[in-house]
Amino acid sequence: MTLNKPDLYTLEQPAELGIGTARAMAKLFDLLMKGKIVSPETVKKILIPFKCDFDIVTGVTLPRGHGLTYVSEIRGTDTFTLIGHAGLGGQN
């Protein structure tokens, strides 16, 4: 059973399931990373993963911490880290 169904949007469980749109998640992460909903000190802590173990569910080894996943990317000559959460069922 997938949880990404319109019928489930009406259930009173948003804190548990985190149902929302990609645009809403992008706005939330933008506010978070700009230090508008947490302190700048907390943002600095969020930027540093503290664990890098094999995940038996996804079958990969990724840096993780603070409920987030950190993925290094190289695009041309630029290197950066994507910070986020894959969500339930792999939605990103």
C-alpha positions as CSV (number, residue, x, y, z in Angstrom):
1,M,0.0,0.0,0.0
2,T,1.4,3.3,-1.0
3,L,0.9,6.3,1.3
4,N,1.0,8.8,-1.6
5,K,-2.7,8.7,-2.3
6,P,-5.1,11.7,-2.4
7,D,-7.6,9.8,-0.1
8,L,-4.9,9.7,2.6
9,Y,-4.3,13.5,2.5
10,T,-7.4,14.1,4.6
11,L,-6.2,12.0,7.5
12,E,-5.1,13.9,10.5
13,Q,-1.5,12.6,10.6
14,P,0.7,15.2,8.9
15,A,3.3,15.1,11.7
16,E,3.7,11.3,11.3
17,L,3.6,10.9,7.5
18,G,4.9,14.3,6.4
19,I,2.5,14.4,3.4
20,G,3.2,17.4,1.3
21,T,4.3,18.6,-2.1
22,A,7.8,18.8,-3.5
23,R,7.4,22.6,-3.6
24,A,6.4,22.7,0.0
25,M,9.4,20.6,1.0
26,A,11.7,22.8,-1.0
27,K,10.4,25.9,0.8
28,L,10.8,24.2,4.2
29,F,14.4,23.1,3.4
30,D,15.2,26.6,2.1
31,L,14.0,28.2,5.3
32,L,15.8,25.6,7.4
33,M,19.2,26.1,5.6
34,K,18.9,29.9,5.7
35,G,18.6,29.7,9.5
36,K,15.1,31.2,9.5
37,I,13.4,28.4,11.5
38,V,16.4,27.2,13.4
39,S,19.5,29.0,14.7
40,P,22.6,29.4,12.5
41,E,24.5,27.1,15.0
42,T,21.9,24.4,14.4
43,V,22.4,24.8,10.6
44,K,26.1,24.3,11.1
45,K,25.5,21.1,13.0
46,I,23.0,19.8,10.4
47,L,25.6,20.2,7.6
48,I,27.9,17.6,9.2
49,P,26.8,13.9,8.9
50,F,27.9,11.7,11.9
51,K,27.4,8.2,10.5
52,C,28.3,6.4,7.3
53,D,27.0,2.8,7.4
54,F,25.6,0.2,5.1
55,D,21.8,0.5,4.8
56,I,20.2,-2.9,4.5
57,V,17.0,-1.4,3.1
58,T,18.5,0.6,0.2
59,G,21.6,-1.6,-0.2
60,V,24.0,1.4,-0.2
61,T,26.5,3.1,2.1
62,L,25.6,6.8,2.6
63,P,26.6,9.4,5.1
64,R,23.6,10.1,7.4
65,G,22.8,12.1,10.5
66,H,20.1,14.3,12.0
67,G,17.5,12.3,10.1
68,L,19.0,13.3,6.8
69,T,21.1,11.8,4.0
70,Y,24.1,13.4,2.5
71,V,25.1,12.7,-1.1
72,S,28.2,14.2,-2.7
73,E,27.8,15.3,-6.4
74,I,30.3,16.5,-9.0
75,R,29.0,18.6,-11.8
76,G,31.8,19.7,-14.2
77,T,34.3,21.4,-11.9
78,D,31.9,22.0,-9.0
79,T,31.5,19.6,-6.1
80,F,28.6,19.9,-3.7
81,T,26.6,17.9,-1.2
82,L,22.9,17.2,-1.5
83,I,21.2,17.1,1.9
84,G,17.7,15.7,2.3
85,H,15.6,12.7,3.0
86,A,14.4,10.0,0.6
87,G,11.0,9.8,2.3
88,L,8.8,6.9,2.7
89,G,8.9,4.6,-0.3
90,G,11.8,6.5,-1.9
91,Q,10.1,9.8,-2.7
92,N,12.8,12.6,-2.8
